[in-house]
Amino acid sequence: MTERSSHRAAPVHTHPRDVPLQTALAALADPVRLQLVRELAGAAEWARGCGSFDVPVGKAALSHHFSVLRTAGLVEQRDEGARRLNRLRRKEFDDRFPGLLDLVLREERQRLAEDHPVPVRRQ
């Protein structure tokens, strides 16, 4: 009898050194993918499962967004049991595109601050 594995295929990753700039920029241009990258940037490596992100898309769309991020060399994923864990490939991506992630993440923080200013307390 052949044993059947219910485990899904391991994700395919592209190393950042093999990624054209246009591919990296396109991956970072989408608001959902930018949110995923931003949340991963603030998390410990391999601490976030795919279902732990608060994004306004379903499972199929989320899977697509992670595929785009893997193809752009931004994210690495590995399976641990039923969970697929993620890490931002920060060092490798920074080696390929120095300063790009810092710029994108800084721009996002500035935009959020402008959209939600902290009220000034008057005394």
Secondary structure, DSSP 8 states (H G I E B T S, - for coil): ---------------GGG--HHHHHHHHHSHHHHHHHHHHHTS-TT-EEGGG---SS-HHHHHHHHHHHHHTTSEEEEEETTEEEEEE-HHHHHHHSTTHHHHHHHHHHHHHHHHS-------
